[in-house]
Amino acid sequence: MSKYKWLLGMGLQKALAYRINYAVTIMAAVFPIALQWVLWQAIFNYTEADQLYGLSYSEMLSYVVLAALMAQALRTGFEYEMAEDIKSGGLNRFIVQPLSYFGFRLSVFIGTNLGYFVATLAVMAVALWVAVEYWTLSIELAHIALFVLSAIGAFFLQFMLFYLLSLTAFWLHEVWALFESVRVISLVLSGGVVPLSVFGESLEWWLSLLPFQYLIYFPLQTLTGVLSFEQIFFGLLLQFFWIGGLMLVISTIWRRGSRSYLALGG
């Protein structure tokens, strides 16, 4: 256990050493937020509707801002390192050392992204304060606490999804296009671009069967009080069910992939 704590600490030190990257990443999120802002303002002005897709103008603006920040909090990047390890023989050192590759990647992911995750939540808190003060958004303290819990679940669920995706490198030579395609699809299906209610009740129900909505849409619904406490607790159970289920799938695919792995290079 101590070796994984050390890896977590090393990841945190790495993140702190390159903390300017975080500031640049947050600044990069400003443009899509501004674009969404102008888009929805035009839509509401054109339709002259009090609500669209179950959200008022202020609620829609609050959602798109918070969703963009949440997407930044859940960013990854280790999948490229995993693919390179598999292709170039970087897994060799884990064969001869008493160190779990999954544990290694999880520890480094937590250490590297924990600071970014907490800092982004702090930025979201500021955005939320603006929404409450100036956009008359109503938020209860209990919903904030449940949101933090669901956000932590989303953090680990994101890791599981991209770790599983990275295992395709055992059989695929080029995975860059796959990674980027899934990243875009995940952003849309998780509610990171628009609320899933935009797709209609029928499609929203089908999307609820997938794990993606538990990355952004569900946590933000929890925060804004759209869901009842019963729905929130059920959603949290499903979120952790997906985390556990993906761990089992990862374990199975890792065993199969390991049998086809050629320990070259490294």
For each residue, the residues with C-beta under 8 A, 3 or more apart:
1: 4 5
2: 5 6
3: 6 7 99
4: 1 7 8 103 104 106 107
5: 1 2 8 9 107
6: 2 3 9 10
7: 3 4 10 11 104 107 108 111
8: 4 5 11 12 107 108 110 111
9: 5 6 12 13 111
10: 6 7 13 14 108 111
11: 7 8 14 15 107 108 109 110 111 112 113 114
12: 8 9 15 16 111 112 114 115
13: 9 10 16 17 111
14: 10 11 17 18 111 112
15: 11 12 18 19 22 111 112 113 114 115 116
16: 12 13 19 115
17: 13 14
18: 14 15 21
19: 15 16 22 23 115
20: 23 24
21: 18 24 25
22: 15 19 25 26 115 116 119
23: 19 20 26 27
24: 20 21 27 28
25: 21 22 28 29 72 75 116
26: 22 23 29 30 69 72 120 123
27: 23 24 30
28: 24 25 31
29: 25 26 32 33 68 69 71 72
30: 26 27 33 34
31: 28 34 35
32: 29 35 36 68
33: 29 30 36 37 64 65 68
34: 30 31 37 38
35: 31 32 38 39
36: 32 33 39 40 64 65 68
37: 33 34 40 41 61 64 65
38: 34 35 41 42
39: 35 36 42 43
40: 36 37 43 44 57 60 61 64
41: 37 38 44 45 57
42: 38 39 45 46
43: 39 40 46 47 52
44: 40 41 47 48 49 52 57 60
45: 41 42 48
46: 42 43
47: 43 44 52
48: 44 45
49: 44 52
50: 56
51: 54 55 56
52: 43 44 47 49 55 60
53: 60 195 197 198
54: 51 197
55: 51 52 59 60 63 195 197
56: 50 51 59 60
57: 40 41 44 60 61
58: 61 62 131 135 136 137
59: 55 56 62 63 135 137 224
60: 40 44 52 53 55 56 57 63 64 195
61: 37 40 57 58 64 65 131 135
62: 58 59 65 66 127 128 131 135 137 224
63: 55 59 60 66 67 195 220 224
64: 33 36 37 40 60 61 67 68 194
65: 33 36 37 61 62 68 69 127 131
66: 62 63 69 70 124 127 128 131 220 223
67: 63 64 70 71 191 192 193 195 216 217 220
68: 29 32 33 36 64 65 71 72 192
69: 26 29 65 66 72 73 120 123 124 127
70: 66 67 73 74 120 124 151 154 192 215 216 219 220
71: 29 67 68 74 75 187 190 192 216
72: 25 26 29 68 69 75 116 120
73: 69 70 116 117 120 121 124 151 155
74: 70 71 117 154 155 158 215 216
75: 25 71 72 113 116
76: 79 109 113 158 159 162
77: 80 81
78: 81 82 105 108 109 112 162 163 166
79: 76 82 83 162 163 165 166 175 179
80: 77 83 84 176 179
81: 77 78 84 85
82: 78 79 85 86 105 163 166 167 169
83: 79 80 86 87 166 169 175 179
84: 80 81 87 88 90
85: 81 82 88 89 90 91
86: 82 83 90 91 166 167 169 170 257 261
87: 83 84 169 173
88: 84 85 264 265 266
89: 85 92 262 263 264 265 266
90: 84 85 86 93 265 266
91: 85 86 94 95 101 261 263 266
92: 89 95 96 263 265 266
93: 90 96 97 266
94: 91 97 99 100 101 104
95: 91 92 263
96: 92 93
97: 93 94
98:
99: 3 94 103 104
100: 94 103 104
101: 91 94 104 105 254
102: 105 106 163 250 254
103: 4 99 100 106 107
104: 4 7 94 99 100 101 107 108
105: 78 82 101 102 108 109 163
106: 4 102 103 109 110 159 163
107: 4 5 7 8 11 103 104 110 111
108: 7 8 10 11 78 104 105 111 112
109: 11 76 78 105 106 112 113 159
110: 8 11 106 107 113 114
111: 7 8 9 10 11 12 13 14 15 107 108 114
112: 11 12 14 15 78 108 109 116
113: 11 15 75 76 109 110 116 117 155
114: 11 12 15 110 111 117 118
115: 12 15 16 19 22 118 119
116: 15 22 25 72 73 75 112 113 119 120
117: 73 74 113 114 120 121 151 155
118: 114 115 121 122
119: 22 115 116 122 123
120: 26 69 70 72 73 116 117 123 124
121: 73 117 118 124 125 148 151
122: 118 119 125 126
123: 26 69 119 120 126 127
124: 66 69 70 73 120 121 127 128
125: 121 122 128 129
126: 122 123 129 130
127: 62 65 66 69 123 124 130 131
128: 62 66 124 125 131 132 137 139 223
129: 125 126 132 133
130: 126 127 133 134 135
131: 58 61 62 65 66 127 128 134 135 137 139
132: 128 129 135 136 137 138 139
133: 129 130
134: 130 131
135: 58 59 61 62 130 131 132
136: 58 132
137: 58 59 62 128 131 132 224
138: 132 225
139: 128 131 132 143 144 223 224 225
140: 143 144 225
141: 144 145
142: 145 146 229
143: 139 140 146 147 222 223 224 225 232
144: 139 140 141 147 148 223
145: 141 142 148 149
146: 142 143 149 150 222 223 229 232 236
147: 143 144 150 151 219 220 222 223
148: 121 144 145 151 152
149: 145 146 152 153 236
150: 146 147 153 154 214 218 219 222 232 235 236 239
151: 70 73 117 121 147 148 154 155 219
152: 148 149 155 156
153: 149 150 156 157 214 219 236 239 240 243
154: 70 74 150 151 157 158 214 215 216 218 219 239
155: 73 74 113 117 151 152 158 159
156: 152 153 159 160 243
157: 153 154 160 161 211 214 215 239 242 243 246
158: 74 76 154 155 161 162 215
159: 76 106 109 155 156 162 163
160: 156 157 163 164 242 243 246 247 250
161: 157 158 164 165 186 211 246
162: 76 78 79 158 159 165 166 179
163: 78 79 82 102 105 106 159 160 166 167 250
164: 160 161 167 246 249 250 253
165: 79 161 162 168 178 179 182
166: 78 79 82 83 86 162 163 169 175
167: 82 86 163 164 170 250 253 254 257
168: 165 171 172 175 178
169: 82 83 86 87 166 172 175
170: 86 167 253 256 257 258 260 261
171: 168 257 260
172: 168 169 175 178
173: 87
174: 177
175: 79 83 166 168 169 172 178 179
176: 80 179 180
177: 174 180 181
178: 165 168 172 175 181 182
179: 79 80 83 162 165 175 176 182 183
180: 176 177 183 184
181: 177 178 184 185
182: 165 178 179 185 186
183: 179 180 186 187
184: 180 181 187 188
185: 181 182 188 189
186: 161 182 183 189 190 192 212 215
187: 71 183 184 190 192 193
188: 184 185 192 193
189: 185 186 196 207 210 212 213
190: 71 186 187 212 213 214 215 216 217
191: 67 194 195 196 213 215 216 217 220
192: 67 68 70 71 186 187 188 215 216
193: 67 187 188
194: 64 191 198
195: 53 55 60 63 67 191 198 217
196: 189 191 199 204 207 213 217
197: 53 54 55 200 201 204
198: 53 194 195
199: 196 203 204 207
200: 197 203 204
201: 197 204 205
202: 205 206
203: 199 200 206 207
204: 196 197 199 200 201 207 208
205: 201 202 208 209
206: 202 203 209 210
207: 189 196 199 203 204 210 212 213
208: 204 205 213
209: 205 206
210: 189 206 207 213
211: 157 161 214 215 242 246
212: 186 189 190 207 215
213: 189 190 191 196 207 208 210 216 217 218
214: 150 153 154 157 190 211 217 218 219 235 238 239 242
215: 70 74 154 157 158 186 190 191 192 211 212 218 219
216: 67 70 71 74 154 190 191 192 213 219 220
217: 67 190 191 195 196 213 214 220 221
218: 150 154 213 214 215 221 222 235 239
219: 70 147 150 151 153 154 214 215 216 222 223
220: 63 66 67 70 147 191 216 217 223 224
221: 217 218 224 226 227
222: 143 146 147 150 218 219 227 232 235
223: 66 128 139 143 144 146 147 219 220
224: 59 62 63 137 139 143 220 221
225: 138 139 140 143
226: 221
227: 221 222 231 232 235
228: 231 232
229: 142 146 232 233
230: 233 234
231: 227 228 234 235
232: 143 146 150 222 227 228 229 235 236
233: 229 230 236 237
234: 230 231 237 238
235: 150 214 218 222 227 231 232 238 239
236: 146 149 150 153 232 233 239 240
237: 233 234 240 241
238: 214 234 235 241 242
239: 150 153 154 157 214 218 235 236 242 243
240: 153 236 237 243 244
241: 237 238 244 245
242: 157 160 211 214 238 239 245 246
243: 153 156 157 160 239 240 246 247
244: 240 241 247 248
245: 241 242 248 249
246: 157 160 161 164 211 242 243 249 250
247: 160 243 244 250 251
248: 244 245 251 252
249: 164 245 246 252 253
250: 102 160 163 164 167 246 247 253 254
251: 247 248 254 255
252: 248 249 255 256
253: 164 167 170 249 250 256 257
254: 101 102 167 250 251 257 258
255: 251 252 258 259
256: 170 252 253 259 260
257: 86 167 170 171 253 254 260 261
258: 170 254 255 261
259: 255 256
260: 170 171 256 257
261: 86 91 170 257 258
262: 89
263: 89 91 92 95 266
264: 88 89
265: 88 89 90 92
266: 88 89 90 91 92 93 263
